[in-house]
Amino acid sequence: MPTRTTPTVRQKRLGAELRKMRLAAGATTEYAAGLLGIDRTRVSNMEGGIRPVSPERVRTLACNYACPDALYADALAAMAADRERGWWERDRGTLAAGLLDIAELEWHAARISTTQSVHVPGLFQTEDYARAVFAAVLPPPTRLEVELRVAHRLERQRVFERPEPLAYVAYVHEAALRMRFGGTDVMRHQLAHLCHASERDRVEIRVLPVEVGAFPGAGHALLYADGVVPQLDTVQLDSAHGPEFTHAEAQLAKYRAHLDWMDNASLSAPASRDFIRKVERSL
């Protein structure tokens, strides 16, 4: 199989899991190379996501590493088997790779939980609202750059049209409901759209009122993507330099605690819908 020059976050994750499994078994790269009949450099490339790996080789490694979790091994083999190019790949070369990695993460997630304190969640943004968000950066982007990002963001909403619709929980701070990106009319339409989205099956939108006061993770937006097995959970954080991804267990535990806190402090889904409508009527 040919090597990749720029593996995606998902491809690198598969390699990282193979390396973690090998280290847990106390095995060397020489041992893995002997099992597969390849040289150790190719093993290192597989573990770095640079070289693809077949499902059969994943199962060979899992068996000989004495992996005790069959569901985990099956999930890794399924990742290796998935060679279909996602819709986001057609934007490669025109948009930053990190944006494509987010779309890929969402598409393969079993469930997504997000926290937002400034913006409405991206998967529920209207075209005009998204355009206002992308235009409000420095240095100012070109009109083409804005339109490419808007089109990509709207396309990401296809995740709710999967054969198995995405389960999604969004915790949205009241401040995000009152930030008038695009002006009053755009925001009014955005809030109405958000209410409509909250009525979808498997979608839950919860509002955190300002009266709650301080809350964890106030300085950043958080996306927690549940994998098909817990070992494949991933966190994505926004930064000024683009999206950051982590799957270290200590970090996952920290952000699960953040989400638990938000779940306990936020309004119920029905009360949140009423709250959003109240804000919409006030504009």
N, C-alpha and C positions, 0 to 999 in steps of 0.2 A: 504494500500500500504506500502511496506517495506521502511525503511529509507535508506538514502544513507550515506556512510562514507566519500566520497569525491565528492561532487557535482561539476559539470562543471561550467565554467563561465556563460554559457547560462542558466543553471538550477538556479544558484544563481541570475541571472538577473531577471528571472520570479518572483522569490520570492521577490526581491527588489521592483519590480513594483507593486506587490500586497500590499506590506507594504506602498509604497508611495501613492497608491490609497486610502488605509484605512486612513492614516494620513490626506490626503487632505479632506476626508469626516468627519474628527473629530471623527472617530470611534475607539473604544478600541478593544483589542484582545478578551476580554470577549464577546463583541457584535458579532465579527466575529465568535467566537466559537459557540455562540448560533444560529447563522444563519445556520451553517453547521452541528450542532449537534455533535460537538466534543469538547475536552477539549482545553484550551487556550495554553497548551504546544505544541499541534499539530499545532495550528495556527502559533506559533512562528517558529516551524520547517519548515512549508510550506514557510514562509516568508524568511527563511534562505536558502532555496533550499535543505534542508536536507530531507524533505518528499515530494514526488510527489503530485501534485494536479490535479484533473480531470478538463476537459474543462467545465463540468456542474457546478462545484464549482466556477470556475473562473467567469462564467457568473452570478451565484448567488451573488457573492461578488460585481461584477461590477454594477449589478442592484440595490442592496441595498445600495451601496456607492453612488448611483446617479451619476455614471460616465457619463459625458456629451458627450464623444467621442466614438461613436459606432465602428469606425474603429480600434481604440486603443484597445477596449475590445475584438474585434474579433481577433486581432493579438495576444493578450495574451492567448486567448482560443486556438488558433492554436499552440502556443508554448507548451501549456499543453498537447495537443493531440499528439504531435510529440514524439513518444516513439521508433522510429526506431533507431537502433544502426548504427552510421555512420562508414565509412570505417576506420576512424582514431582510433576507439576503439580497433582494434586489436593490436595497438601499446601501449596500456595502460599496464604499468608495465615494458616496455622496454625503453620508452622515457619519458622525463619530461612532466608532465600534462599540463604545459603551452603551449607546442608545439601542443598538441592535441586541446587545447582551441582555438588556432589561426586557425587551420584547420576547426573547427566547426563554428567559427565566419565567416570565408570566405564562407563556404558552404551555410550559411543561409542569407548572406548579399544580399540586393537588388542592391547595388553598392559599389565599393571600390575605394578609392582614397589613394595614398601613396606618401610619399616624401622620397627620398634616396639621401644621399650625399657621401657615401663610396661604397656601393654595388649596383649591378644591382638588381631590385626587385626580391624577392624570387620566385614568380610565373613564372618568365621568365628566371630563371637560367638554364644553361645546367648542365649535370651531372658532368663534370670535373670542371667546375667553382664552383659549390656548394661544391664539395669535397675539393677544395682548401680553400674555406671560412671556412668550418668546421674544417679543419686541423690546421688553423692558430689561435689557442687559447691556453691559458695557464691555468692550466697545460695541457700538450699534451693529447688529448683523445686517446683511443685505436683505432685500425683500425676498430674493430667491431662497436664502438660508432659512428665513422665517417660514416660508410656505412649505419647504421640504420637511421641516420639523413638525409643522401643524398636520400635514398629510400623514406623516408617520404616527403621530400621537393618535389621530382618529382611527388609523388602521389597527392600532393596538387593541382597540375595543372589540375587535373580532374574537378575542379570547372568550367572550360571553356567548359566542356562537359555536364553540367547539361541540363535538358530539356529547361530551360530558361537560356541561357548563361550569365555569369556574365558580367556586365558593369564595366569597370576598367579604371581608369585614373592614370597614374604614372608620377610624376614629378621627374626627375633624374638629379642631378647636374653633370656637365661636369666632375668633379673629379672622379665620380664613373665610368665613361666611360674610364678613363685613368689608373685606379688602376689595375695592371696586376696580378690579382689573378690567380695562375696556370701557369703564363708565357705568352709569346707573342702569341703562337699558340692557347692556350686555350682562351685567351681574344679575339683574332680575331674571333674565332668561336662563342664566346658568343655575340659579337656585331652583327654578321650576324644573329644570332638567335633572338636577340632583334629587329632587323629591320623586320624580318619575323613576329614576334609576333605583331608588331605595325600595320600590315596590316589586322589583324583579325577584324571582325565585333564587334563593341561595345568596342574595346580596343583603348586607346589613350595614346601615350607615348610622353611626353613633356620634352625637355632638358632646363636646366637653365645654361647658359654659365657662365664661371668664370668672364667675364667682368662685370656682373651684380653687383658683389661685395657682401656685407653682405646681408644675408637673414634670416628670422625668422626660429627658430627651427634648426639652423645649427648643433647643437650638438647631434641630435638624429634622428632616422628614425621614421616615423609616418604612421600609418594605420588608416584610417577613414572608418568605415563600416556603410553604411546607412541601417537602418532597414526597414521593410515593412511599418512602420509609423515613422515619425521623432522622436517620444518619445523613440524609441528603437535603435537610433544611438549609436555606441560604438567607442571609440578610443583605439587603442593598441599601446604602446610605447615599444621599446627595452630598456633593461637595462642589466648591467653586471650580475644580479641575475636572469634574465629571463624576459619574457614579463609581462608588466603591463597593466591593463585594467581600463578604467574609462568611466562613462556615466553621470557624474555630468554636469548639464546644463552649468555652467560657463566654465568648461573645454571644452565642446563640442563647445561652441561659440568661444573660443580662437582658437581652432584648425581649425574651419571653416574659421576664419579670416586668418590663416596661408595659407590654401589652396587657398583662394581667392587671396592672395598676389602672390603665386606661379603661379596661372593661368594668372595673369596680366603680370608677369615678364618673363615667360618662352616662348621659341620659339613655333610657331605653330606646330601642328602634322606633316605636310609635311616637314617643315623646320627642325624639329627635326630629322626626318628620314634621311634627307640629311646630317645633322650634324653627326649622328652616322656612316653613311657610310664613311664620310670623315675621322673620327677618325680610323675606321677599316682599310682604305687604308693606313693610315700613320704608321701602326704597321709593 
